[in-house]
Each structure stands twice: as C-alpha cells, then as structure tokens.
Amino acid sequence: MQNENLSGACAKLGAMEKVNLQEKFAAFTEHWRPKIVGELNGQEVKVVKFEGVFPWHQHEREDELFLVWRGRMRIEFRDRIVELNAGEFLVVPHGVEHRTAADGEAEVILFEPAATRNTGDAQESEFTAPDGVAI
C-alpha cells in the first residue's frame, strides 16, 4: 500500500529520470551560461563551462557550491585564491565577494537557490546569463 502512495505522488510530480552529466556538458559549447539539469528543495543543479575570468560579484542571500566535473578552475577572493581540480568543490557563502576563473576550459556543476543571478550584484554585462535555461 505504501508503494502505491509513493508512485502516485511521483506521478503527480513527473517521472524521475537519471541525468547523464557527460551528455549534458556535450549539449552546449558557450562559457559562463549555466544550464539547469535538476531541481530539488528550492535549489537548482546547473552545469556550466568556464574559461577566462568572470567579473567580481557577490550574492546577497544565496550560497553557491562549485563542483569541478572536468578540468581545473579557481575561485578568487580579495584575500586568497582557492584552486579546484576535478572532483573537488567549494561553497561560497552569501555576501562574500568572489570571481571564478579557468585558464583552460573547466566543466563545473553548481548547486544554488533557484533563480540565482550568475553575476550577483555586478552590473548586467555580457556575462549575465538568462534565468531558467534548462537542458
């Protein structure tokens, strides 16, 4: 009986399907344009490719988790730099000014609250990605 209730609840929310990250990263080429690949508890799971240097910014209310899937990247703070390799992640707390950078292309998974603007409090620029783009 319990399984019937669970499957009925899942049917209302939509089918649960696995996500192949390799396929998701292969589906786009542009840098600094996060794509939503999953949602849970008000959070979005996004994939993004980095190359070059992103503008300095902060997020007033949102923490961000950066998990490197492939390549290397760094997160720069005003007082230090954190290098991340594939398989490593870092959480940037809200209110902390930072910028991301990668000397070569890096594939990164982001976990952040839904509708988080990628450029935070920075002025809108060519780096500002549209909200809600899913693949």
Contact map, one row per residue, 1 for C-alpha under 8 A:
111110000000000000000000000000000000000000000000000000000000000000000000000000000000000000000000000000000000000000000000000000000000000
111111000000000000000000000000000000000000000000000000000000000000000000000000000000000000000000000000000000000000000000000000000000000
111111100000000000000000000000000000000000000000000000000000000000000000000000000000000000000000000000000000000000000000000000000000000
111111110000000000000000000000000000000000000000000000000000000000000000000000000000000000000000000000000000000000000000000000000000000
111111111000000000000000000000000000000000000000000000000000000000000000000000000000000000000000000000000000000000000000000000000000000
011111111100000000000000000000000000000000000000000000000000000000000000000000000000000000000000000000000000000000000000000000000000000
001111111110000000000000000000000000000000000000000000000000000000000000000000000000000000000000000000000000000000000000000000000000000
000111111111000000000000000000000000000000000000000000000000000000000000000000000000000000000000000000000000000000000000000000000000000
000011111111100000000000000000000000000000000000000000000000000000000000000000000000000000000000000000000000000000000000000000000000000
000001111111111100000000000000000000000000000000000000000000000000000000000000000000000000000000000000000000000000000000000000000000000
000000111111111000000000000000000000000000000000000000000000000000000000000000000000000000000000000000000000000000000000000000000000000
000000011111110000000000000000000000000000000000000000000000000000000000000000000000000000000000000000000000000000000000000000000000000
000000001111111000000000000000000000000000000000000000000000000000000000000000000000000000000000000000000000000000000000000000000000000
000000000111111100000000000000000000000000000000000000000000000000000000000000000000000000000000000000000000000000000000000000000000000
000000000110111110000000000000000000000000000000000000000000000000000000000000000000000000000000000000000000000000000000000000000000000
000000000100011111000000000000000000000000000000000000000000000000000000000000000000000000000000000000000000000000000000000000000000000
000000000000001111100000000000000000000000000000000000000000000000000000000000000000000000000000000000000000000000000000000000000000000
000000000000000111110000000000000000000000000000000000000000000000000000000000000000000000000000000000000000000000000000000000000000000
000000000000000011111001000000000000100000000000000000000000000000000000000000000000000000000000000000000000000000000000000000000000000
000000000000000001111111000000000000000000000000000000000000000000000000000000000000000000000000000000000000000000000000000000000000000
000000000000000000111111100000000000000000000000000000000000000000000000000000000000000000000000000000000000000000000000000000000000000
000000000000000000011111110000000000000000000000000000000000000000000000000000000000000000000000000000000000000000000000000000000000000
000000000000000000011111111000000000000000000000000000000000000000000000000000000000000000000000000000000000000000000000000000000000000
000000000000000000111111111100000000100000000010000000000000000000000000000000000000000000000000000000000000000000000000000000000000001
000000000000000000001111111100000000000000000011100000000000000000000000000000000000000000000000000000000010000000000000000000000000000
000000000000000000000111111110000000000000000000000000000000000000000000000000000000000000000000000000000000000000000000000000000000000
000000000000000000000011111110000000000000000000000000000000000000000000000000000000000000000000000000000000000000000000000000000000001
000000000000000000000001111111000000000000000000000000000000000000000000000000000000000000000000000000000000000000000000000000000000000
000000000000000000000000011111100000000000000000100000000000000000000000000000000000000000000000000000000000000000000000000000000000000
000000000000000000000000000111111000000000000000100000000000000000000000000000000000000000000000000000000000000000000000000000000000000
000000000000000000000000000011111000000000000001111000000000000000000000000000000000000000000000000000000000000000000000000000000000000
000000000000000000000000000001111100000000000001111001000000000000000000000000000000000000000000000000000000000000000000000000101000000
000000000000000000000000000001111110000000000001100000000000000000000000000000000000000000000000000000000000000000000000000000111100000
000000000000000000000000000000011111000000000111100000000000000000000000000000000000000000000000000000000000000000000100000000001000100
000000000000000000000000000000001111100000000111000000000000000000000000000000000000000000000000000000000000000000000000000000000001111
000000000000000000000000000000000111111000011110000000000000000000000000000000000000000000000000000000000000000000000000000000000001111
000000000000000000100001000000000011111000011110000000000000000000000000000000000000000000000000000000000000000000000000000000000000011
000000000000000000000000000000000001111100011100000000000000000000000000000000000000000000000000000000000000000000000000000000000000000
000000000000000000000000000000000001111111111000000000000000000000000000000000000000000000000000000000000000000001000000000000000000000
000000000000000000000000000000000000011111111000000000000000000000000000000000000000000000000000000000000000000000000000000000000000000
000000000000000000000000000000000000001111100000000000000000000000000000000000000000000000000000000000000000000000000000000000000000000
000000000000000000000000000000000000001111110000000000000000000000000000000000000000000000000000000000000000000011000000000000000000000
000000000000000000000000000000000000001111111000000000000000000000000000000000000000000000000000000000000000001111000000000000000000000
000000000000000000000000000000000001111101111100000000000000000000000000000000000000000000000000000000000000011111000000000000000000000
000000000000000000000000000000000001111100111110000000000000000000000000000000000000000000000000000000000000111100000000000000000000000
000000000000000000000000000000000111110000011111000000000000000000000000000000000000000000000000000000000000111000000000000000000000000
000000000000000000000001100000000111100000001111100000000000000000000000000000000000000000000000000000000011110000000000000000000000000
000000000000000000000000100000111110000000000111110000000000000000000000000000000000000000000000000000000011110000000000000000000000000
000000000000000000000000100011111100000000000011111000000000000000000000000000000000000000000000000000001111000000000000000000000000000
000000000000000000000000000000110000000000000001111100000000000000000000100000000000000000000000000011011111000000000000000000000000000
000000000000000000000000000000110000000000000000111110000000000000000000000000000000000000000000000011111100000000000000000000000000000
000000000000000000000000000000000000000000000000011111000000000000000000000000000000000000000000000011110000000000000000000000000000000
000000000000000000000000000000000000000000000000001111100000000000000000000000000000000000000000001111000000000000000000000000000000000
000000000000000000000000000000010000000000000000000111110000000000000000000000000000000000000000001110000000000000000000000000100000000
000000000000000000000000000000000000000000000000000011111000000000000000000000000000000000000000001100000000000000000010010000100000000
000000000000000000000000000000000000000000000000000001111100000000000000000000000000000000000000111000000000000000000000010000000000000
000000000000000000000000000000000000000000000000000000111110000000000000000000000000000000000000111000000000000000000011110000000000000
000000000000000000000000000000000000000000000000000000011111000000000000000000000000000000000111110000000000000000000011110000000000000
000000000000000000000000000000000000000000000000000000001111111000000000000000000000000000000111100000000000000000000001100000000000000
000000000000000000000000000000000000000000000000000000000111110000000000000000000000000000000110000000000000000000000001100000000000000
000000000000000000000000000000000000000000000000000000000011111000000000000000000000000000000110000000000000000000000000000000000000000
000000000000000000000000000000000000000000000000000000000011111100000000000000000000000000001110000000000000000110010000000000000000000
000000000000000000000000000000000000000000000000000000000010111110000000000000000000000000111100000000000000000110000000000000000000000
000000000000000000000000000000000000000000000000000000000000011111000000000000000000000000111100000000000000011110000000000000000000000
000000000000000000000000000000000000000000000000000000000000001111100000000000000000000011110000000000000000011100000000000000000000000
000000000000000000000000000000000000000000000000000000000000000111110000000000000000000011100000000000000001111000000000000000000000000
000000000000000000000000000000000000000000000000000000000000000011111000000000000000011111000000000000000001110000000000000000000000000
000000000000000000000000000000000000000000000000000000000000000001111111100000000001111110000000000000000111100000000000000000000000000
000000000000000000000000000000000000000000000000000000000000000000111110000000000000011000000000000000000111100000000000000000000000000
000000000000000000000000000000000000000000000000000000000000000000011111000000000000111000000000000000000111000000000000000000000000000
000000000000000000000000000000000000000000000000000000000000000000011111100000000000110000000000000000011110000000000000000000000000000
000000000000000000000000000000000000000000000000000000000000000000010111110000000011110000000000000001111100000000000000000000000000000
000000000000000000000000000000000000000000000000010000000000000000010011111000000011100000000000000111100100000000000000000000000000000
000000000000000000000000000000000000000000000000000000000000000000000001111100001111000000000000000111000000000000000000000000000000000
000000000000000000000000000000000000000000000000000000000000000000000000111110001111000000000000011110000000000000000000000000000000000
000000000000000000000000000000000000000000000000000000000000000000000000011111011100000000000000011110000000000000000000000000000000000
000000000000000000000000000000000000000000000000000000000000000000000000001111111000000000000001111000000000000000000000000000000000000
000000000000000000000000000000000000000000000000000000000000000000000000000111110000000000000000110000000000000000000000000000000000000
000000000000000000000000000000000000000000000000000000000000000000000000000011111000000000000000000000000000000000000000000000000000000
000000000000000000000000000000000000000000000000000000000000000000000000000111111100000000000000000000000000000000000000000000000000000
000000000000000000000000000000000000000000000000000000000000000000000000011110111110000000000000000000000000000000000000000000000000000
000000000000000000000000000000000000000000000000000000000000000000000000011100011111000000000000000000000000000000000000000000000000000
000000000000000000000000000000000000000000000000000000000000000000000001111000001111100000000000000000000000000000000000000000000000000
000000000000000000000000000000000000000000000000000000000000000000010001111000000111110111000000000000000000000000000000000000000000000
000000000000000000000000000000000000000000000000000000000000000000010111100000000011111100000000000000000000000000000000000000000000000
000000000000000000000000000000000000000000000000000000000000000000111111000000000001111100000000000000000000000000000000000000000000000
000000000000000000000000000000000000000000000000000000000000000000111100000000000000111110000000000000000000000000000000000000000000000
000000000000000000000000000000000000000000000000000000000000000000110000000000000001111111000000000000000000000000000000000000000000000
000000000000000000000000000000000000000000000000000000000000000011110000000000000001001111100000000000000000000000000000000000000000000
000000000000000000000000000000000000000000000000000000000000000011100000000000000001000111110000000000000000000000000000000000000000000
000000000000000000000000000000000000000000000000000000000000001111000000000000000000000011111000000000000000000000000000000000000000000
000000000000000000000000000000000000000000000000000000000000001110000000000000000000000001111101000000000000000000000000000000000000000
000000000000000000000000000000000000000000000000000000000000011100000000000000000000000000111111000000000000000000000000000000000000000
000000000000000000000000000000000000000000000000000000000111111100000000000000000000000000011111000000000000000000000000000000000000000
000000000000000000000000000000000000000000000000000000000111110000000000000000000000000000001111100000000000000000000000000000000000000
000000000000000000000000000000000000000000000000000000000110000000000000000010000000000000011111110000000000000000000000000000000000000
000000000000000000000000000000000000000000000000000000011110000000000000000011000000000000000011111000000000000000000000000000000000000
000000000000000000000000000000000000000000000000000000011100000000000000001111000000000000000001111100000000000000000000000000000000000
000000000000000000000000000000000000000000000000000011111000000000000000001110000000000000000000111110000000000000000000000000000000000
000000000000000000000000000000000000000000000000000011100000000000000000111100000000000000000000011111000000000000000000000000000000000
000000000000000000000000000000000000000000000000011111000000000000000000111100000000000000000000001111100000000000000000000000000000000
000000000000000000000000000000000000000000000000011110000000000000000001110000000000000000000000000111111100000000000000000000000000000
000000000000000000000000000000000000000000000000001100000000000000000001100000000000000000000000000011111000000000000000000000000000000
000000000000000000000000000000000000000000000000011100000000000000000011000000000000000000000000000001111100000000000000000000000000000
000000000000000000000000000000000000000000000000111000000000000000000011000000000000000000000000000001111110000000000000000000000000000
000000000000000000000000000000000000000000000000111000000000000000011111100000000000000000000000000001011111000000000000000000000000000
000000000000000000000000100000000000000000000011110000000000000000011110000000000000000000000000000000001111100000000000000000000000000
000000000000000000000000000000000000000000000011110000000000000001111100000000000000000000000000000000000111110000000000000000000000000
000000000000000000000000000000000000000000001111000000000000000001111000000000000000000000000000000000000011111000000000000000000000000
000000000000000000000000000000000000000000011111000000000000000111100000000000000000000000000000000000000001111100000000000000000000000
000000000000000000000000000000000000000000111100000000000000000111000000000000000000000000000000000000000000111110000000000000000000000
000000000000000000000000000000000000000000111000000000000000011110000000000000000000000000000000000000000000011111010000000000000000000
000000000000000000000000000000000000000001110000000000000000011100000000000000000000000000000000000000000000001111110000000000000000000
000000000000000000000000000000000000001001110000000000000000000000000000000000000000000000000000000000000000000111110000000000000000000
000000000000000000000000000000000000000000000000000000000000000000000000000000000000000000000000000000000000000011111000000000000011000
000000000000000000000000000000000000000000000000000000000000010000000000000000000000000000000000000000000000000111111101000000000010000
000000000000000000000000000000000000000000000000000000000000000000000000000000000000000000000000000000000000000000111111000000011010000
000000000000000000000000000000000100000000000000000000000000000000000000000000000000000000000000000000000000000000011111000000011000000
000000000000000000000000000000000000000000000000000000101100000000000000000000000000000000000000000000000000000000001111111100111000000
000000000000000000000000000000000000000000000000000000001111000000000000000000000000000000000000000000000000000000011111110000000000000
000000000000000000000000000000000000000000000000000000001111000000000000000000000000000000000000000000000000000000000011111000000000000
000000000000000000000000000000000000000000000000000000111100000000000000000000000000000000000000000000000000000000000011111100000000000
000000000000000000000000000000000000000000000000000000000000000000000000000000000000000000000000000000000000000000000010111110000000000
000000000000000000000000000000000000000000000000000000000000000000000000000000000000000000000000000000000000000000000010011111110000000
000000000000000000000000000000000000000000000000000000000000000000000000000000000000000000000000000000000000000000000000001111110000000
000000000000000000000000000000000000000000000000000000000000000000000000000000000000000000000000000000000000000000000000000111111000000
000000000000000000000000000000011000000000000000000001100000000000000000000000000000000000000000000000000000000000000010000111111000000
000000000000000000000000000000001000000000000000000000000000000000000000000000000000000000000000000000000000000000001110000111111100000
000000000000000000000000000000011100000000000000000000000000000000000000000000000000000000000000000000000000000000001110000001111110000
000000000000000000000000000000001000000000000000000000000000000000000000000000000000000000000000000000000000000000000000000000011111100
000000000000000000000000000000000000000000000000000000000000000000000000000000000000000000000000000000000000000000111000000000001111100
000000000000000000000000000000000011000000000000000000000000000000000000000000000000000000000000000000000000000000100000000000000111110
000000000000000000000000000000000111000000000000000000000000000000000000000000000000000000000000000000000000000000000000000000000111111
000000000000000000000000000000000011100000000000000000000000000000000000000000000000000000000000000000000000000000000000000000000001111
000000000000000000000001001000000011100000000000000000000000000000000000000000000000000000000000000000000000000000000000000000000000111
